[in-house]
Amino acid sequence: MKNKFLWFFLFLFFFNNEAYVFEIKSIVTIDENNITNYDLQKSIELTELIQGRKISQFETRSILENTINLKIKEIELNKLEIEIKKENINKKFNSIIKQISNDKQINNEMKGLIYKQIETQERWNNLIFFKFRNKLEVNINEINEIAKLRNLNNKQKEELIFSEKNKKINIISNTYFNEIKSKYLVKMIK
Protein backbone atom coordinates (compact mmCIF):
# COMPACT_ATOMS: atom_id res chain seq x y z
CA MET A 1 0.00 0.00 0.00
CA LYS A 2 2.83 2.40 0.87
CA ASN A 3 4.48 1.59 -2.46
CA LYS A 4 1.33 2.46 -4.44
CA PHE A 5 0.92 5.70 -2.52
CA LEU A 6 4.54 6.67 -3.26
CA TRP A 7 4.10 6.00 -7.00
CA PHE A 8 0.83 7.94 -7.04
CA PHE A 9 2.48 10.87 -5.25
CA LEU A 10 5.44 10.88 -7.66
CA PHE A 11 3.08 10.76 -10.64
CA LEU A 12 1.10 13.74 -9.38
CA PHE A 13 4.20 15.69 -8.47
CA PHE A 14 6.14 15.26 -11.72
CA PHE A 15 3.37 15.14 -14.29
CA ASN A 16 0.91 17.65 -12.88
CA ASN A 17 3.31 20.21 -11.53
CA GLU A 18 3.39 23.16 -13.95
CA ALA A 19 6.94 24.02 -12.90
CA TYR A 20 8.13 20.88 -14.67
CA VAL A 21 6.01 21.28 -17.79
CA PHE A 22 7.74 23.02 -20.66
CA GLU A 23 6.09 22.71 -24.02
CA ILE A 24 8.54 23.17 -26.85
CA LYS A 25 7.03 25.15 -29.72
CA SER A 26 8.38 26.58 -32.95
CA ILE A 27 8.53 30.36 -32.73
CA VAL A 28 10.30 31.05 -36.03
CA THR A 29 10.58 29.15 -39.29
CA ILE A 30 13.38 29.77 -41.75
CA ASP A 31 12.25 28.02 -44.92
CA GLU A 32 11.85 24.48 -43.53
CA ASN A 33 14.00 24.97 -40.42
CA ASN A 34 12.65 25.85 -36.99
CA ILE A 35 13.78 27.87 -34.03
CA THR A 36 11.91 26.86 -30.90
CA ASN A 37 11.15 28.61 -27.63
CA TYR A 38 13.69 26.20 -26.12
CA ASP A 39 16.39 27.39 -28.55
CA LEU A 40 15.63 30.99 -27.62
CA GLN A 41 15.69 30.19 -23.91
CA LYS A 42 19.10 28.53 -24.26
CA SER A 43 20.41 31.51 -26.25
CA ILE A 44 19.23 33.84 -23.48
CA GLU A 45 20.88 31.66 -20.83
CA LEU A 46 24.12 31.60 -22.83
CA THR A 47 24.09 35.39 -23.20
CA GLU A 48 23.48 35.77 -19.47
CA LEU A 49 26.33 33.37 -18.75
CA ILE A 50 28.77 35.21 -21.00
CA GLN A 51 27.72 38.70 -19.89
CA GLY A 52 27.35 37.75 -16.24
CA ARG A 53 23.99 39.49 -15.84
CA LYS A 54 20.28 38.94 -16.31
CA ILE A 55 18.87 39.76 -19.73
CA SER A 56 15.97 42.20 -19.80
CA GLN A 57 12.76 41.52 -21.70
CA PHE A 58 13.74 44.24 -24.20
CA GLU A 59 16.96 42.41 -25.08
CA THR A 60 15.12 39.19 -25.95
CA ARG A 61 14.22 40.47 -29.41
CA SER A 62 17.88 41.14 -30.17
CA ILE A 63 18.88 37.68 -28.97
CA LEU A 64 16.17 36.15 -31.15
CA GLU A 65 17.49 38.11 -34.14
CA ASN A 66 21.02 36.84 -33.42
CA THR A 67 19.67 33.28 -33.16
CA ILE A 68 17.92 33.67 -36.51
CA ASN A 69 21.09 35.04 -38.12
CA LEU A 70 23.17 32.20 -36.72
CA LYS A 71 20.64 29.65 -38.03
CA ILE A 72 20.73 31.21 -41.51
CA LYS A 73 24.53 31.06 -41.50
CA GLU A 74 24.41 27.39 -40.44
CA ILE A 75 21.94 26.54 -43.23
CA GLU A 76 24.02 28.34 -45.84
CA LEU A 77 27.30 26.85 -44.65
CA ASN A 78 25.82 23.35 -44.70
CA LYS A 79 24.57 23.89 -48.26
CA LEU A 80 28.04 24.98 -49.34
CA GLU A 81 29.70 22.25 -47.25
CA ILE A 82 32.16 24.71 -45.68
CA GLU A 83 34.42 23.04 -43.14
CA ILE A 84 37.23 24.26 -40.93
CA LYS A 85 40.00 22.61 -38.93
CA LYS A 86 38.78 21.47 -35.52
CA GLU A 87 42.04 22.63 -33.92
CA ASN A 88 41.12 26.28 -34.66
CA ILE A 89 37.68 25.83 -33.15
CA ASN A 90 39.02 23.97 -30.10
CA LYS A 91 41.63 26.67 -29.45
CA LYS A 92 39.03 29.46 -29.42
CA PHE A 93 36.54 27.31 -27.50
CA ASN A 94 39.07 26.52 -24.74
CA SER A 95 40.05 30.18 -24.49
CA ILE A 96 36.43 31.32 -24.12
CA ILE A 97 35.57 28.56 -21.63
CA LYS A 98 38.61 29.51 -19.58
CA GLN A 99 37.54 33.18 -19.52
CA ILE A 100 33.96 32.40 -18.55
CA SER A 101 34.61 29.62 -16.08
CA ASN A 102 36.94 31.64 -13.84
CA ASP A 103 33.97 32.41 -11.61
CA LYS A 104 31.12 30.37 -13.10
CA GLN A 105 30.23 26.75 -13.58
CA ILE A 106 29.36 25.85 -17.19
CA ASN A 107 27.23 22.79 -17.91
CA ASN A 108 27.77 20.57 -20.95
CA GLU A 109 24.74 21.93 -22.80
CA MET A 110 26.09 25.49 -22.59
CA LYS A 111 29.54 24.28 -23.65
CA GLY A 112 27.91 22.65 -26.67
CA LEU A 113 26.15 25.89 -27.60
CA ILE A 114 29.36 27.88 -27.24
CA TYR A 115 31.22 25.36 -29.40
CA LYS A 116 28.50 25.41 -32.07
CA GLN A 117 28.50 29.21 -32.23
CA ILE A 118 32.29 29.35 -32.52
CA GLU A 119 32.25 26.67 -35.20
CA THR A 120 29.57 28.50 -37.21
CA GLN A 121 31.36 31.83 -36.96
CA GLU A 122 34.72 30.31 -37.92
CA ARG A 123 33.17 28.52 -40.90
CA TRP A 124 31.48 31.79 -41.92
CA ASN A 125 34.78 33.70 -41.65
CA ASN A 126 36.43 31.01 -43.76
CA LEU A 127 33.72 31.36 -46.41
CA ILE A 128 34.07 35.15 -46.50
CA PHE A 129 37.85 34.99 -46.70
CA PHE A 130 37.94 32.53 -49.58
CA LYS A 131 35.03 34.08 -51.46
CA PHE A 132 36.26 37.68 -51.18
CA ARG A 133 40.01 37.44 -50.55
CA ASN A 134 40.75 39.52 -53.65
CA LYS A 135 38.75 42.42 -52.19
CA LEU A 136 40.54 42.38 -48.83
CA GLU A 137 43.61 44.28 -49.90
CA VAL A 138 44.22 47.66 -48.33
CA ASN A 139 45.84 50.69 -49.91
CA ILE A 140 49.45 50.50 -48.71
CA ASN A 141 50.13 54.09 -49.79
CA GLU A 142 47.34 55.28 -47.46
CA ILE A 143 48.68 53.11 -44.65
CA ASN A 144 52.22 54.50 -45.16
CA GLU A 145 50.85 58.05 -45.13
CA ILE A 146 48.89 57.44 -41.92
CA ALA A 147 51.92 55.73 -40.35
CA LYS A 148 54.07 58.75 -41.23
CA LEU A 149 51.55 61.25 -39.84
CA ARG A 150 51.10 59.29 -36.61
CA ASN A 151 54.78 58.36 -36.36
CA LEU A 152 53.97 54.63 -36.08
CA ASN A 153 56.60 51.93 -35.74
CA ASN A 154 56.48 48.73 -37.84
CA LYS A 155 54.45 46.80 -35.26
CA GLN A 156 51.87 49.59 -35.01
CA LYS A 157 51.78 49.80 -38.81
CA GLU A 158 51.04 46.04 -39.01
CA GLU A 159 48.27 46.47 -36.43
CA LEU A 160 46.81 49.29 -38.54
CA ILE A 161 46.87 47.06 -41.64
CA PHE A 162 45.20 44.26 -39.68
CA SER A 163 42.57 46.69 -38.36
CA GLU A 164 41.81 48.02 -41.85
CA LYS A 165 41.48 44.49 -43.24
CA ASN A 166 39.10 43.59 -40.40
CA LYS A 167 36.95 46.62 -41.19
CA LYS A 168 36.73 45.51 -44.82
CA ILE A 169 35.98 41.91 -43.82
CA ASN A 170 33.14 43.07 -41.54
CA ILE A 171 31.61 45.27 -44.23
CA ILE A 172 31.87 42.53 -46.85
CA SER A 173 30.58 39.89 -44.44
CA ASN A 174 27.55 41.99 -43.42
CA THR A 175 26.73 42.86 -47.02
CA TYR A 176 27.03 39.26 -48.16
CA PHE A 177 25.01 38.01 -45.19
CA ASN A 178 22.19 40.47 -45.93
CA GLU A 179 22.10 39.20 -49.53
CA ILE A 180 21.94 35.61 -48.28
CA LYS A 181 19.31 36.42 -45.65
CA SER A 182 17.02 37.98 -48.24
CA LYS A 183 16.80 34.59 -49.98
CA TYR A 184 15.23 32.94 -46.95
CA LEU A 185 11.64 33.15 -45.81
CA VAL A 186 11.78 33.99 -42.11
CA LYS A 187 8.37 33.69 -40.51
CA MET A 188 7.43 34.42 -36.88
CA ILE A 189 4.90 31.97 -35.46
CA LYS A 190 2.39 33.21 -32.90
N, C-alpha and C positions, 0 to 999 in steps of 0.2 A: 504494500500500500504506500509506504514512504517513497519507494522507487517511482511509482506512477505519479505521485504528487510532485516529485522533483522534476520529472520530465515535462509534466504539464506546466509547471512554473517556468522552466527554461523556455518552452515553446512560447508562452505568453510574453515573456520578457524580451526575447530576441526577435520574434516575428511580428509583434504588435507594438513595439516601442518605436515611435516615430524618429527618435534620435538615431536609430540604426538603419532607417530606411532612406535610401538615396537612389532615386530613379534617374538613370542615365538617359538623357535625351539629346538628340541632335539640335544644335542651336544655329549652326551655319552649315550650308552645303557649298562646296566648291566643285562645280561640275558633279561628279559622282562621289566625291570624297566628303566626309563629315568631320565637323568639329563638334564635340559634345560639351555639355555643361561640366562633365568630369575633366575634360581636357583644359577648359578654361580655369576651373578650380585649381588644377595642378600648376598651371602657368602663373596664377596669382600667388600660390604658395611658394613657387620657385622665386618669383620676383621679391616677395617678402623675405625669403631666406637670404638672397643676394644683397638686398638693400638694408636688411636688418631692421625693418619697420613694417607696420601694418599698412596695407594698401587701402586707400579711400575708395568709396563707391565711384567717385568721379574718374579714378584712374583705371577702373575695370574696362572701360571702352577702349582705352589705349592698349591695354594688355590683350584684349580680344583682337584688335587690329594687328598687333605684332604676331599673335598666334596664327591669324589668317595669312599674313605675309610669309611666315615660316613654312606653313603648309603648302602654299603656292610654290615656294622655292623647292621644297622636297619633291613635289609632283613633277616639276620641270626637270630637276636634276635626275630623277629616276627615269624620265622619258629619254633624256640624253645620255643616260648611263655614265654620269660623271663620278669618278672615284678619286680617292686621295689616300696617301699613305697613312696607315693607322698610327705610325710613330708620331707624326705631326699632331694628330688629334689627341693621342695619349699625353703628349708633352703639355699641350695647352690645358687639357682636362685636369691633369695632376696639379698644375700650377693654380688653377682656379679653385679646385677642391682644397688645396693647402691654404689659400687665402681665406676662403669662407669658413673652413673648419677650425680655425684658430680658437674661436669662441663658441662654435655651434656644432651640434651633432647633425649629420646629414644621412638620411636613410637611403637605401638602395634605389628606391623609385626616383627620388630627387637626383641622385647621381646619374641615373639613366637619362633623365630629361636634360640635365646639363650636358652630358656626353652627346646626345642627339642634336642639341642646338649647336654645339661646337662643330660637330661633323657636318651639319647642313651648311653652316656659315663658311667653313673651310672649303667644302665642295663648291659653294657658290663663288667664293673668291678665286678658286682655281678656274672655274668656267669663265669668269670675267677676264682674268689674266690671259688665258689662252685665246679667247675670242677677240679681245681688244688690245693685245700687247703692242701692236703697231701704233696705237693712239696714245700710249702711255709715256711717250718721250716728252721731256721738258726742254724748254729753250735754254740751252747752256749759256748763251750770251746774256740773257736776262739774269740767270743765276750768278754769273761772274760779276755783272754790274751791281747786283744787290750785295754780293759778298764784299765788293770793293767799298760800297757806300757804308756798309755796316762794320767793315773791318773784321770780317769773319776768318777764322783759321780753317784749315782743310776739313777738320772733323765737323765743325759747324756748317761748312758748305755742304758736306755730304748729308747732314741732317736736314738742311734746307731742301736739297734735291729729293730726299725721301719724303719730306712733308708735301712738296709740290706734287709728287707722283701719287701720294695717298689722296690728295684733294681730287686729282683727275680720276682716280679709280672710283672714289665715292660718287662723283658726278655721273660717270659712265655707268656704274652699277645701278644707281637709282633710276637713271633714264631707261636702261635696259629692263630693269625690274618692272617699271610702270608699263612698258610696252607688253611685257609678258603677262602682267596682271590683267590687262585689258582684254586678253584672250579668254579669260576664265569667267564663268558665270558664278558670282558669289551671291548667295541668297541667305538672308537672315530668316530663321524659322521662329515663329511666335509660339 
